[in-house]
Amino acid sequence: MHRDCVVTGLGLVSSLGWNQDSIARALREDLTGFAESRALPGQAVCPVRDMGDDAPFAFLSSWRFRRYLSRPAFLSVLAGLRAATDGAPEGLPADCALVGTASPTLDFAREKTLPPGDGNLLDALWLLRWLPNTALSALSRLLQIHGPGLAVGSACASALDALGEGMLRLRHGMAPACLVACGDSRLSSGGLMGYAKASTLSQEPDPLQASRPFDRQRSGFVPGEGGAAFLLETSAGAEARGAKVLGHLLGYAATMDAGSLTAPDPDGRHAEAAVRKAISDAGLDPSDIAWISAHGTGTALNDGIEARMLARVFPDPKPPVTALKSWTGHCASACGAVETALLWHASQIGILPRIRSLENPEPNDLRLVQGTHAPFPKGPGLVENFGFGGQNAALVVEFC
């Protein structure tokens, strides 16, 4: 049962690229999208500059309803179309399930006025840019699928929760397949203002050095953006249609801290519970985990709590730990999907990415990938994300 959820399609939109060649080049040549924000001068951000040039991008860019997709929804739908094209070019089953991240816009300046202002200044159906399920509705229409849909809103844990929910739907026979599509962008003035008010943004003036997970000089995170999608189905279903299997979702768990509305639990107890439960759900022990993708935001609170938690869970010799936000910035609710997709691409070229800008590790009792890339280990790995409001999610995966 634990190996019965397989990945047969993958779609990605990221600041490192969207296909194998662009991502391999970015990792090998240290090419990132970090730059100074135009919306908030002096603040580092990590935008997507190149969304690709394939058929899904060309189609979606010219779609008549494209203007009703917020930036997060556009990223989600584009990734979803790519995953469907990659895994099922003949078409998805009509009762395929859809799960994804809630994707309303935070670009308050885009709408010139909102009711009860002058409604004549608004686009028709402007509300679609503010609804959490617009991306899933668009994918349902474009792919002609009619199964259950679920838009997940659990802050930075959303994408891993979406992948976990997709896996559970397959386990319990709720659908023959599930398309999980996630996208987010917080680079508008509205999104950046919110993070600035919460005092969570990096204070480093050099954008290329601003994201420093697990480094003593870390000062906050760098907002990013991106989208990723996965076509999930049972191994029997994939075998029946001769689909190529890209990987397995083995275990998932989620918890809540029940503490601060913003800060994580200072002891990391409930994040630890999510990690341990996900590993147990996969039928594994901590010693079986071959690599870890940390949440690694670069904030003082998160990194310290996460590092102590990992040191408690994993015995020596500890698995290598990477932190992809040092490459992409923080993709908010989409981060877990974007990071998992990037890790699949990295595994195909045999690279476990180093943590960029990591010069003085704190703490130093973890096996942080520092200085140069490490060989990608064989075996199952752990992806973890922790969000505002004490949302914790952990996913155990294994790539083919």
Secondary structure as GFF3:
##gff-version 3
##sequence-region A 1 400
A	DSSP	beta_strand	5	13	.	.	.	ID=ss1
A	DSSP	alpha_helix	20	29	.	.	.	ID=ss2
A	DSSP	beta_strand	35	36	.	.	.	ID=ss3
A	DSSP	beta_strand	44	45	.	.	.	ID=ss4
A	DSSP	alpha_helix	55	62	.	.	.	ID=ss5
A	DSSP	three_ten_helix	66	68	.	.	.	ID=ss6
A	DSSP	alpha_helix	71	87	.	.	.	ID=ss7
A	DSSP	beta_strand	97	101	.	.	.	ID=ss8
A	DSSP	three_ten_helix	119	121	.	.	.	ID=ss9
A	DSSP	three_ten_helix	126	129	.	.	.	ID=ss10
A	DSSP	alpha_helix	134	143	.	.	.	ID=ss11
A	DSSP	beta_strand	149	152	.	.	.	ID=ss12
A	DSSP	three_ten_helix	155	157	.	.	.	ID=ss13
A	DSSP	alpha_helix	158	171	.	.	.	ID=ss14
A	DSSP	beta_strand	177	185	.	.	.	ID=ss15
A	DSSP	alpha_helix	189	197	.	.	.	ID=ss16
A	DSSP	three_ten_helix	207	209	.	.	.	ID=ss17
A	DSSP	beta_strand	225	234	.	.	.	ID=ss18
A	DSSP	alpha_helix	235	240	.	.	.	ID=ss19
A	DSSP	beta_strand	247	256	.	.	.	ID=ss20
A	DSSP	alpha_helix	269	281	.	.	.	ID=ss21
A	DSSP	three_ten_helix	286	288	.	.	.	ID=ss22
A	DSSP	beta_strand	291	293	.	.	.	ID=ss23
A	DSSP	alpha_helix	300	313	.	.	.	ID=ss24
A	DSSP	beta_strand	321	322	.	.	.	ID=ss25
A	DSSP	alpha_helix	325	328	.	.	.	ID=ss26
A	DSSP	three_ten_helix	332	334	.	.	.	ID=ss27
A	DSSP	alpha_helix	335	348	.	.	.	ID=ss28
A	DSSP	beta_strand	351	352	.	.	.	ID=ss29
A	DSSP	beta_strand	374	375	.	.	.	ID=ss30
A	DSSP	beta_strand	381	387	.	.	.	ID=ss31
A	DSSP	beta_strand	391	399	.	.	.	ID=ss32
###
